[in-house]
Amino acid sequence: MNTSSLTNQINEALAALGGGPFLTTKTTEQDATTTVTGTLGDSEIHIDFIEEGNGTEAEKDHTVVVRDASGKQIGEGRGDSTFADAISAFGWAGVLDAVKNG
């Protein structure tokens, strides 16, 4: 999976809220999940891109989950038809608050 365009979209969403950037350090893929690890401010976070369902790309659900360094979930989006849609609909303000107050 090409995560650079997804990371760019995340950084645009964070910048619109006065946050960011999310700086990536590692990407791992396992089954239907690609995890991008990096830092947001002084905090390490993991962003999971999860693809669920069968059939064509358009028939699958694409979900974004954000976890802190301990693995605690600090945000989850709904399943959308594309990762771009999932990123657009995600509550990034909640992630910024969790990182700021964590």
N, C-alpha and C positions, 0 to 999 in steps of 0.2 A: 504494500500500500504506500502510495506517495503521501507522506504526512506533512511535507513542507508547505503545500498549499493550505492544508487544514490548519497548521500552526500559524500561518500568516493571517488566516481568517480569524482565529482566536485572538491574535495580537491586535487586530483591527477592532474587535469587539471590546477588548480590555482597554485600549487607548480611548475609545469613545466614552468610557466610564472614568477616565483619568488614571488608569492602572496599566500595569505591564511594564515591559514586555515579558512574556514567557520565553525563557531561554532554554532550549532543549539540550540535553546531555546524552540521551540514549533512547533508542527505539527498539522494542522487542515485539515479536509476533508469536502468538500461540493460538491455534485453532481459529476461532472467529473473532479474536480480540487482538488489536494492536495497541500497545501501551507506549506512550511517549513520556519520558521522565525528564524533568528539568526544574528550573527555579523560577519562582515568581516573587520578586522582591528578595527577601532573605530566606524564603521557605522553599523546601523541595516539595514538588507535587508530581502526581502521576495522572495523566489523562488517558483514559481507556476509550478506544473507539471499538464498539461492539456491534457486530453485524449478525442479526438473528433472522431465522426463517429459511425457507427453501425457495427455489425458483430463480428467476432472473434478479438482477440487481434492483430493479424497480419494485419487486415484490418483497424485498427484505426490509426489516426495520433496522435503522441505524441510530444507535444510542451513544451519547457521550456521558462518561462518568468521571468525576474528578475526586482523587483521594489525596490525603496528606501523606507525609513521609512514613507515618505509622500504619498506613493502610486504611485509616478512617475515611469514610465517604463524606465529602464536603459539598457535593453537588451531583445531581443526576438529571439529565434531560429526558425528554420523551423520545419514543421511537419514531423517527421521521423517514421519509423516502430516500434521503441522501444525508451524508454526514454534513454537507454544507448547510442544509436546512436544520439539522440537529444543533449545529453550532449557533446558527442565527437565533434559534428559539431558546437557547440555554440561558439560565440565570447567572450570568458572569458576575453580577454585583454581589451575589451571595458568596461566591468564591473569593472575591477581593476582600469582603468583610471577614471571612473565616481566616484568611491568611494574615490580615492585619491584626485581628484579635486573638490569633492562635498562639 
